[in-house]
Amino acid sequence: NATVTVHPADLDVFVDAASREYLGPNPALTFSYGDFAYDENKTVLLAEPSSVGLTDAISDSPAGVYDWNATDGAADNYHFVYHNDQLTVGSTGQTISWELLSEAVYGDELPDLNATASSGLAVTYFSDDPDVLDVVGNELVVKGAGTAVIWAKQFGDGNFDQAPDLNATVTVHPVDLDVFVDAASREYLAPDPALTFTYGAFAFDENAT
């Protein structure tokens, strides 16, 4: 007599490369099989492969490339040979939310700029006319009457794409300046006296200069 051992046949499993955005869920594992013996197919398998636990990529893993592996296939007559691939985590989009007044008066102290990015990253501001409205950090400083466009930008990082820019047009109106004319008198046939007057309050502690 002779004892014959029949070993399981190797069954190749070719894992497909996958991708997702930062903070997104990992996609379902997809793959294809090599040749089965005897023209069999996957219906003879006890369990198909899965990717559970065989990648280091979780939802908030930074953008980059991670192993994308298959495991847990089961069959009586086949030994699984896994040809694994990679999961690419790419950057994701973001948006800016912002409310900004559209008008001001010369002399106003304006509230701080308060735009927020959905990414949580800091927003940067720019003015197209610093002689009307100047940006100092998150402060919007009135410099003169006129119109300026204020831009809010978030340039992104390794995990987030640059956000679409937002802008707002702000008109700074001249402030009222009171002029109090002094009463005057003269004699008949005499020339009119010189006009004298006083000013009310100027903005920003300015004066007649």
Secondary structure, DSSP 8 states (H G I E B T S, - for coil): --------EEEEEEE--EEEETTS------EEE---GGG--GGG-SB--B-TT-----TT--SEEEEE--B--B-SSEEEEEE-EEEEEE-B---EE----SEEETT--------EETT----EEEES-TTTEEEETTEEEE-SSEEEEEEEE----SSB-----EEEEEEEE-----EEE------TTS------EEE---GGG----
